[in-house]
């Protein structure tokens, strides 16, 4: 790159940052101390050698200006002058927590969570103000490998207005990421891979092209690796916003099954006759019964679309809506393209024989 082109590229990045930065916000998650101790005391416990320290006294914990205990945070970005904000679902996953949005000018707003996408790591928030700076949403279907991008957010939950530059280094990735302190994980699909630095706290911030258009929502980083971060394609949020506008909520089809995607290890462990598909299985199988108990987490949920269609535990779903199921093309990937109320053929392997069932896609309760 010659000096003139380098200068032009540098100026382009600087100008993009100036356009984007005013609309990128920090999100602070807080809760009353008594509520934390009552609901999730382990969230305050600290591993120490061969034991775990009890929750510290309230005055030793980080507080927000209104006296709450700060329990987490992330980033987000304003997409509408009326105060609509996009972030990750895992940033605002706790329905009983309080959320505060802080702008680059240090203005503080209480935020309401309007919707959480049950399939993708996307959430929509609202703050009460007008004429706010907002970012335009691009088209993530048009991005290309090698394209220059910027990731913006509050790195490590402390360093607001952090910018990192990189390129698109991969498309349509899928990973399994931990989403909360309870160890729950979520399979994220169709992700954008970038070498722009994404750190804890950057989650929910925008991944933008050099025109300042948002093409992704920063979501995850691979620990132990360098220059590997992931973002949710912005077109997934487009659908969520459209649902919210039309129906007042995010609408997604829901089958009502628990399952394992089959790979060589799962095939060997359960002695399955096929090496791909979805093995319908109750949650916690093979573990001692405790807490809710296995009976309360069945493979096929009562009064669900799957039960009405005749699906059973130990069925292997080979294809859904005539699309083969495997590790890279799972149940949720197919469901994203299915309309509520649509009749969907399900090919299953049961007792060594293939049969095709028909189910009606029903709306998932996203409350």
GICORVEN-V655418 format. One record per residue. N is the residue number from 1. SS is DSSP state (H for helix, E for strand, - for the rest). OMEGA is omega in radians with two decimals (* if undefined). Layout:
((N SS OMEGA) (N SS OMEGA))
This chain:
((1 - -3.14) (2 - -3.02) (3 H -3.12) (4 H 3.13) (5 H 3.12) (6 H 3.12) (7 H 3.13) (8 H -3.14) (9 H 3.13) (10 H 3.11) (11 H 3.13) (12 H 3.12) (13 H -3.13) (14 H -3.14) (15 H 3.11) (16 H 3.12) (17 H 3.14) (18 H 3.13) (19 H -3.00) (20 H -2.94) (21 H -3.09) (22 - -3.08) (23 - -3.13) (24 E -3.02) (25 E 2.97) (26 E 3.11) (27 E 3.14) (28 E -3.14) (29 E -3.09) (30 E -3.09) (31 E 3.02) (32 - -3.13) (33 H -3.11) (34 H 3.13) (35 H 3.12) (36 H -3.12) (37 H -3.11) (38 H -3.01) (39 H -3.02) (40 H -3.10) (41 H 3.14) (42 H 3.14) (43 H -3.14) (44 - -3.12) (45 - -3.08) (46 E 3.06) (47 E -3.10) (48 E -3.11) (49 - -3.11) (50 - 3.12) (51 E 3.14) (52 E 3.12) (53 E 3.09) (54 - 3.13) (55 - 3.13) (56 - 3.08) (57 - -3.06) (58 H -3.05) (59 H 3.10) (60 H -3.09) (61 - 3.12) (62 - -3.10) (63 E 2.97) (64 - -3.14) (65 - -3.13) (66 - 3.03) (67 - 3.11) (68 - 3.07) (69 E 3.12) (70 E -3.06) (71 E -3.14) (72 E 3.12) (73 E -3.14) (74 E -3.11) (75 E 3.08) (76 E 3.12) (77 E -3.10) (78 E -3.10) (79 E -3.11) (80 E -3.13) (81 - 3.14) (82 - 3.00) (83 - 3.05) (84 E -3.03) (85 E 3.02) (86 E 3.05) (87 E 3.03) (88 - 3.06) (89 H -3.07) (90 H 3.07) (91 H -3.05) (92 H -3.02) (93 - -3.04) (94 - -3.09) (95 - -3.12) (96 - 3.13) (97 - 3.03) (98 E -3.06) (99 E 3.13) (100 E 3.10) (101 E 3.12) (102 E -3.13) (103 - 3.09) (104 - 3.09) (105 - 3.08) (106 - 2.98) (107 - -3.08) (108 E -3.13) (109 E 2.92) (110 E -3.08) (111 E 3.06) (112 E 3.08) (113 E -3.12) (114 E -3.07) (115 E 3.01) (116 E -3.14) (117 - -3.08) (118 - -3.10) (119 - -3.10) (120 - -3.09) (121 - -3.08) (122 - 3.04) (123 E -3.14) (124 E 3.13) (125 E 3.10) (126 E 2.98) (127 - -3.02) (128 - 3.06) (129 - -3.14) (130 - 3.05) (131 - 3.11) (132 - 3.05) (133 - -3.07) (134 - -3.14) (135 - 3.04) (136 - 3.11) (137 E 3.13) (138 - -3.14) (139 - -3.07) (140 H 3.07) (141 H -3.08) (142 H -3.09) (143 - -3.07) (144 - 3.06) (145 - 3.14) (146 - -3.13) (147 - 3.13) (148 E 3.13) (149 E 3.04) (150 E 3.04) (151 E -3.07) (152 E 3.09) (153 E 3.14) (154 E -3.04) (155 E 3.10) (156 - 3.13) (157 - -3.07) (158 - -2.97) (159 E -3.12) (160 E 3.10) (161 E 3.08) (162 E -3.13) (163 E 3.01) (164 E -3.09) (165 E 3.10) (166 E 3.13) (167 E 2.97) (168 E -3.07) (169 E 3.09) (170 E -3.13) (171 E 3.05) (172 E 3.08) (173 E 2.99) (174 E -3.12) (175 E 2.97) (176 E -3.05) (177 E 3.04) (178 E -3.03) (179 - 3.11) (180 - -3.07) (181 - 3.12) (182 - 3.11) (183 - 3.09) (184 - 3.12) (185 E -3.11) (186 E 3.11) (187 E -3.13) (188 E -2.97) (189 E 3.02) (190 E -3.02) (191 E 2.98) (192 E 3.05) (193 E 3.14) (194 E 3.05) (195 - 2.99) (196 - -3.03) (197 - 3.03) (198 - -3.08) (199 - 3.02) (200 - -3.04) (201 - 3.03) (202 - -3.08) (203 - 3.13) (204 - 3.10) (205 - -3.07) (206 E 2.88) (207 E -3.01) (208 E 2.98) (209 - -3.06) (210 - 2.98) (211 - 3.14) (212 - 3.11) (213 - 3.11) (214 E 3.09) (215 E 3.12) (216 E 3.06) (217 E -3.12) (218 E -2.99) (219 E -2.97) (220 E 3.06) (221 E 3.10) (222 - 3.14) (223 - -3.12) (224 - 3.09) (225 - 3.13) (226 - 3.02) (227 - 3.05) (228 - 3.08) (229 E -3.07) (230 E 3.12) (231 E 3.06) (232 E 3.09) (233 E -3.03) (234 H 3.13) (235 H 3.05) (236 H 3.10) (237 H 3.08) (238 H -3.11) (239 H 3.12) (240 H -3.13) (241 H 3.12) (242 H 3.08) (243 H -3.12) (244 H 3.14) (245 H -3.06) (246 H -2.97) (247 H -3.11) (248 - 3.14) (249 - 3.04) (250 - -3.12) (251 - 3.10) (252 - 3.08) (253 E -3.04) (254 E -3.12) (255 - -3.11) (256 - 3.08) (257 E 2.93) (258 - -3.00) (259 E 2.99) (260 E 3.01) (261 E -3.01) (262 - 2.93) (263 - -3.08) (264 H 3.14) (265 H 3.12) (266 H 3.12) (267 H -3.12) (268 H -3.08) (269 H -3.07) (270 H 3.11) (271 - -3.10) (272 - -3.09) (273 - -3.11) (274 - -3.07) (275 - 3.07) (276 - -3.10) (277 - 3.12) (278 E -3.11) (279 E -3.08) (280 E -2.98) (281 - 3.11) (282 - -3.14) (283 - 3.06) (284 - -3.10) (285 - -3.14) (286 - 3.13) (287 - 3.12) (288 - 3.14) (289 - 3.11) (290 - 3.10) (291 - -3.11) (292 - -3.11) (293 - -3.08) (294 H -3.07) (295 H -3.12) (296 H 3.11) (297 - -3.02) (298 - 3.10) (299 - 3.10) (300 E -3.04) (301 - -3.14) (302 - 3.07) (303 - 3.12) (304 - 3.09) (305 H -3.13) (306 H 3.13) (307 H -3.14) (308 H 3.12) (309 H 3.12) (310 - 3.07) (311 - -3.11) (312 - 3.01) (313 - -3.12) (314 - 2.96) (315 - 3.01) (316 E 3.11) (317 E -3.11) (318 E 3.11) (319 E 3.11) (320 E -3.07) (321 - 3.10) (322 - 3.10) (323 E -3.14) (324 E -3.14) (325 - 3.04) (326 E -3.05) (327 - -3.12) (328 - -3.13) (329 E -3.01) (330 - -3.11) (331 H -3.09) (332 H 3.11) (333 H 3.13) (334 H -3.08) (335 H -3.14) (336 - -3.11) (337 - -3.13) (338 - 3.14) (339 - 3.06) (340 - -3.14) (341 - -3.11) (342 - 3.04) (343 E -3.01) (344 E 3.05) (345 E 3.11) (346 E 3.10) (347 E -3.11) (348 E 3.00) (349 E -3.09) (350 E -3.13) (351 - 3.06) (352 - -3.12) (353 E 3.10) (354 E 3.01) (355 E -3.11) (356 E 3.08) (357 E 3.08) (358 E 3.09) (359 E 3.09) (360 E -3.12) (361 - -3.11) (362 E -3.09) (363 E 3.06) (364 - 3.06) (365 - -3.07) (366 - -3.12) (367 - *))
